[in-house]
Amino acid sequence: MSGGISGRNFRREPDFPIDVVIVNYRTGPLVVECLSSLDAERRSGARLRAIVVDNDSRDGSAELLQATIAREGWDWTTLVRSPTNGGFGTGCNIGIEHALRDSEARGVWLLNPDTRVMPGAVNALASFMAAMPRAGIVGTALLLGDGSPWPYAFRFPTVLGELERALRWGPATRLLAGHMTARRMDGRAQQMDWVSGASMAVRREALQQGLRFDEDYFLYYEETDFCREAKARGWQCWYAPRPTVLHVAGQSTGLTAADAHARRVPQYWFASRRRYFRKNHGWAYALAADLAWVAGHCLHLVKQQLRRKPREDPPRLLSDFVWFGMLAPERR
C-alpha cells in the first residue's frame, strides 16, 4: 500500500462528467431517494447523468421508477430493463455498456440503491479522479444510516485474514493486524487493494480496455474480484475520504442489515466466496482459507461457550459454510 495524501488537493471543479449506474432489484423507493440526492447535486452544478438497471424486479419497481422519472422531469436519468436477474455484476455490466455507448462520461460511478450522496460528493469525486490519472477505481467514504462514519477499505482476502476474521479475538487481531481484510481509514486518501462496491467509481479508460465484472458471481465478492482484475491490468485502486455517501447498509440485500444475525446466510454468499478463492488462488489455497476460517470459527464458538455469551452468528453458519462453501462443486 502507498502512503496517504491529503484530500485538500482536490477542490477545483474539473471537466470530468460522471455517469452513475444503480442496479435495482425490488428497491424502487430507495432508488428514488438516491436519484433525488443526485438531482440536488445536478442543481448545484455537478455534471452527471444516471442509468438505472432494473434486474427483472417484477414487483412494480420499474413502473414506479419510470413514472417518477417522468413526473420529476429527470431527463438525465435512463431506466434500462434487464430481462433476467443475473446478479449485481451482470446488472453493473449492462449499465456500463449503456454508459460507454451513449455518453462521454469520464467515469462510471456504481452506487447501491440504498445510498444517498451527500452535498458536494460528485464534484469531490470528479476532482479526485481528474487529479489521479492512474486511479482506475475510487471508493468513497461511507456513512451508516444513523450518520456515523464507516471509514473502511480493504486488503485482498488471505488465509491469515480469514483466520483473524473468524476468531474475533483481540490478541489474535493485534497479532494478525497486517493481514486483516478490513482496514480502518484515517481520513487520508490512500491506495488500497479494493473498496466497497456500494460506492465505487471506475475510470472510462479502464472500462474501454475491457474491465468488467465476472458474471459468474451473483452477489458478493464481485467487487473484490473486479478490483483484483483492475490491478492486474495496471490500474490503481484508491479510497477517497472527501466524497461522502450515506449507505443504509443491508437494505438492498439483507445480509448486513441490523437483524441479519437472525437469518441464514444465503447460499450465493458461500458460492461467491468459494469462487473468489478458487479462481484467484487455486484449489489448494482455497482449501487452506476454508480450513483457517473453520478453525477460527470453532475456537470462537468455544470461547463464547466458556464466557456464556449468547449466539452472535446467523443460524447454521458453520454447517452452511461446509456444505455450500467448502464441499460444493464449482457451478456456472
Sequence and secondary structure as in RCSB ss.txt:
>XXXX:A:sequence
MSGGISGRNFRREPDFPIDVVIVNYRTGPLVVECLSSLDAERRSGARLRAIVVDNDSRDGSAELLQATIAREGWD
WTTLVRSPTNGGFGTGCNIGIEHALRDSEARGVWLLNPDTRVMPGAVNALASFMAAMPRAGIVGTALLLGDGSPW
PYAFRFPTVLGELERALRWGPATRLLAGHMTARRMDGRAQQMDWVSGASMAVRREALQQGLRFDEDYFLYYEETD
FCREAKARGWQCWYAPRPTVLHVAGQSTGLTAADAHARRVPQYWFASRRRYFRKNHGWAYALAADLAWVAGHCLH
LVKQQLRRKPREDPPRLLSDFVWFGMLAPERR
>XXXX:A:secstr
    B GGG  S  S  EEEEEEESS HHHHHHHHHHHHHHHHTT  EEEEEEE S  SSHHHHHHHHHHHHT T
TEEEEE SS   HHHHHHHHHHHHHHH   SEEEEE TTEEE TTHHHHHHHHHHH TTEEEEEEEEE TTS EE
 EEE    HHHHHHHHH  HHHHHHTGGG SEEE  SSBEE SB  TTEEEEEHHHHHTT    TT  SSSHHHH
HHHHHHHTT EEEEEEEEEEEE TTTTTSTTSTTGGGS   HHHHHHHHHHHHHHH HHHHHHHHHHHHHHHHHH
HHHHHHTT    S TTHHHHIIIIIIS     
